[in-house]
Amino acid sequence: TNFLGTFEGGLPANSALDLSTNPNVKVITGTTVKYGVYNSPSSLLFYLHNSWNVAGKPGHLLIGEADLTSFNDPAVGYYYAYSDASYGGTAPTIGISVSTDCGANWTPLGTTTCKETGQPTTAGNLYDPKAGEYQQVITSLSAYKGKSVLIKVSGTPGTHGNAMYIDDIRINNANVLSTTKIYNNPHVNLYPNPVNGVTELSYELAQPGSVTFNVYNMLNQLVYSKTIDNQSVCAHAGTLNFSDLNSGVY
């Protein structure tokens, strides 16, 4: 089935952290600072500074069992953000592995060497990534089509650095993952999110004009649309009513 890991409220359902090698990995949640890929509060944080003694020590997020029988072209996608912050260390890596025997054996599918995506807002502080700085990686699971598997997302720090984040981990068809867009406007907010019926919407415009808000399901089908006409350049507020939508991830 579809899996979505955004770390809002802690670890996603059907997942667990393996910190046996690197205990310095955690879900971080901000109040004024937003760490997540969609300008959301939470993300999975890997400390990289050499004072943590984590160089070369992976931390793992275990997912599963993931049922891939309903997908035509299964894949796992995630977003990462990383800052060396001028420490001059080697970059961290993120690897995807799959197990078909309940974790007894793991097959690596690919490893990504992270590229630096940004710098801390304040020099010397922890890197606080902006939504638009996150980079997406998609790894095919086509070799496991029709099977149920465990999936392991492993982050391994390099020799030095500031911080690395992983967020918005999804299992779905590859074409659906590739059309997922980052919510990268810090002036747009929905509250509450997750939504229970009606949600409050606030946003700012750089120029007058109409704005259309579209909501898609995990099959990339449009399920809700609302257009609001705005005559001024300023902050706006309104509501979106999702009461007619079934429970799920959109």
C-alpha positions in Angstrom: 0.0 0.0 0.0 1.0 3.7 -0.2 3.4 4.9 2.5 3.9 8.5 3.5 6.5 9.5 6.0 6.5 13.2 6.9 7.4 12.9 10.6 4.7 15.2 11.7 3.8 13.9 15.2 6.8 11.6 15.3 7.7 8.5 13.3 5.2 7.5 10.6 3.0 4.4 11.2 4.6 1.1 10.0 8.2 2.4 10.6 10.9 2.3 13.2 14.4 3.7 13.7 17.4 1.5 14.1 19.9 3.5 16.1 22.2 0.6 17.1 25.1 2.1 15.1 24.3 5.8 15.3 22.1 7.0 18.2 22.4 10.6 17.1 19.4 10.6 14.7 16.0 11.9 15.7 12.8 13.5 14.6 13.1 17.2 15.1 10.1 19.5 15.4 10.3 23.2 15.4 7.9 25.9 16.6 9.1 29.1 14.9 11.5 27.2 12.7 10.1 24.9 10.1 12.4 22.0 9.2 10.1 20.0 6.9 10.1 19.8 3.1 6.6 21.4 2.9 7.3 24.2 5.3 6.1 21.9 8.0 7.6 21.7 11.5 9.2 18.2 11.5 11.8 16.2 9.7 14.3 13.4 10.4 17.6 14.9 11.5 21.1 13.5 11.2 23.8 15.3 13.1 27.0 15.6 11.1 29.5 17.7 13.3 32.5 15.6 14.2 31.9 16.3 17.9 29.1 13.8 17.7 31.6 11.0 16.6 29.2 9.8 13.9 31.5 9.7 10.8 30.7 6.6 8.7 28.0 5.4 11.2 24.6 4.9 9.6 21.2 5.4 11.1 18.4 3.5 9.6 14.6 4.0 9.1 12.9 0.7 8.6 9.6 0.6 6.6 7.3 -2.3 6.2 6.1 -4.7 5.5 5.4 -2.8 2.2 2.8 -4.4 -0.1 3.8 -3.7 -3.7 1.2 -5.9 -5.3 -1.0 -2.9 -6.3 1.7 -0.9 -8.2 2.6 -1.1 -11.9 6.0 0.5 -11.4 6.7 0.7 -7.7 9.3 3.1 -6.4 10.4 4.8 -3.2 11.0 8.5 -3.1 12.3 10.9 -0.5 13.6 14.4 -0.1 16.9 15.4 1.6 18.6 18.7 2.6 22.2 19.0 3.7 24.7 21.6 4.9 28.4 21.3 5.4 28.4 24.9 6.7 32.0 25.4 5.5 33.5 22.7 7.8 35.1 21.0 4.8 34.0 17.5 5.6 33.0 14.8 3.1 29.3 14.6 2.2 26.8 12.2 3.8 25.1 9.5 1.8 21.6 8.0 1.8 21.0 4.4 0.7 18.0 2.3 0.0 17.9 -1.4 0.7 15.2 -4.1 0.4 14.6 -7.3 2.3 12.3 -10.1 1.2 13.0 -12.4 4.2 11.9 -10.3 7.2 15.3 -8.5 7.5 17.6 -11.5 7.5 19.2 -10.3 4.3 19.3 -6.9 2.6 19.8 -6.0 -1.0 21.2 -2.4 -1.7 19.4 -0.7 -4.5 21.3 2.6 -4.7 23.2 5.2 -2.7 23.0 8.9 -3.2 25.9 11.2 -2.2 24.2 14.3 -1.0 24.9 17.7 -2.5 24.9 20.7 -0.2 21.5 22.4 -0.4 21.9 25.5 1.9 23.5 27.2 4.8 22.3 27.8 8.4 20.3 31.0 8.8 22.8 32.0 11.6 26.4 31.0 11.2 27.4 28.5 13.8 23.8 27.3 14.4 22.1 24.1 13.3 21.1 24.2 9.6 17.4 25.0 9.2 16.5 24.0 5.6 14.0 26.0 3.6 11.3 24.0 1.8 12.6 24.9 -1.6 16.1 23.7 -0.7 15.1 20.0 -0.4 16.2 17.7 -3.3 14.2 14.7 -4.4 15.6 11.2 -5.0 13.5 8.3 -6.5 14.7 4.7 -6.4 12.9 2.0 -8.5 11.4 -1.0 -6.8 10.4 -2.6 -10.1 12.4 -5.8 -9.3 10.1 -6.4 -6.4 6.8 -5.7 -8.2 4.0 -7.9 -6.8 5.9 -8.7 -3.6 5.8 -7.6 0.0 9.1 -6.3 1.3 10.9 -4.4 4.1 12.6 -1.2 3.0 15.5 0.5 4.8 16.5 4.1 4.3 20.0 4.6 5.6 21.7 7.9 6.2 25.5 7.8 6.8 27.4 10.9 7.9 30.6 11.9 6.2 33.7 13.1 8.0 32.3 16.4 9.2 29.5 18.9 8.5 26.4 20.5 10.1 23.2 18.5 9.5 21.3 16.4 7.1 17.5 16.0 6.9 15.3 13.3 5.3 11.6 14.0 4.8 8.5 13.0 2.8 9.4 9.4 2.2 6.8 7.8 -0.2 6.2 4.4 -1.7 4.1 4.7 -4.9 4.2 4.3 -8.7 7.3 6.1 -10.1 5.3 8.5 -12.2 3.3 9.6 -9.2 6.4 10.3 -7.2 8.0 12.2 -10.1 5.1 14.6 -10.3 5.1 15.5 -6.6 5.9 19.1 -6.1 7.5 20.8 -3.1 5.3 23.1 -1.1 8.0 25.9 -1.2 6.0 29.1 -0.4 6.6 30.1 3.2 3.7 32.6 2.9 1.1 29.8 2.4 -0.2 28.0 5.5 -2.9 25.5 6.3 -4.1 24.9 9.8 -4.8 22.3 11.1 -2.8 19.9 9.0 -3.6 16.9 9.2 -7.1 18.2 8.3 -10.3 17.1 9.8 -13.0 18.6 7.6 -12.4 22.4 7.3 -8.9 23.9 7.4 -8.0 27.5 7.7 -5.9 28.9 4.8 -3.6 32.0 4.9 -1.5 33.3 2.0 0.3 36.3 0.6 0.4 37.6 -2.9 3.1 39.4 -4.8 0.5 40.7 -7.3 -3.3 40.8 -7.5 -5.1 38.0 -9.3 -6.9 34.8 -8.8 -5.4 31.8 -7.0 -6.4 28.2 -7.5 -5.8 25.6 -4.9 -5.8 22.0 -6.2 -5.8 18.8 -4.1 -4.7 15.5 -5.6 -4.9 12.0 -4.2 -2.1 9.5 -4.2 -3.0 8.4 -7.8 -2.4 12.0 -8.9 -6.1 12.5 -9.5 -7.7 15.9 -8.9 -10.2 15.5 -6.1 -10.7 19.2 -5.0 -10.3 22.6 -6.5 -11.1 26.1 -5.3 -10.4 29.4 -7.0 -10.2 32.6 -5.1 -10.2 36.0 -6.8 -7.9 38.5 -5.0 -8.0 42.2 -5.9 -5.1 43.4 -3.8 -1.5 42.6 -2.9 -1.5 41.7 0.8 -2.1 38.8 3.2 -5.3 36.9 2.6 -7.2 34.3 4.6 -10.0 31.8 4.0 -11.2 28.2 4.4 -11.0 25.0 2.5 -13.7 22.4 3.2 -12.5 18.8 2.7 -15.5 17.2 4.5 -16.5 15.3 1.3 -13.1 13.6 0.9 -12.4 10.1 2.2 -9.8 9.7 4.9 -6.3 9.4 3.4 -3.2 11.2 2.2 -3.5 14.0 -0.4 
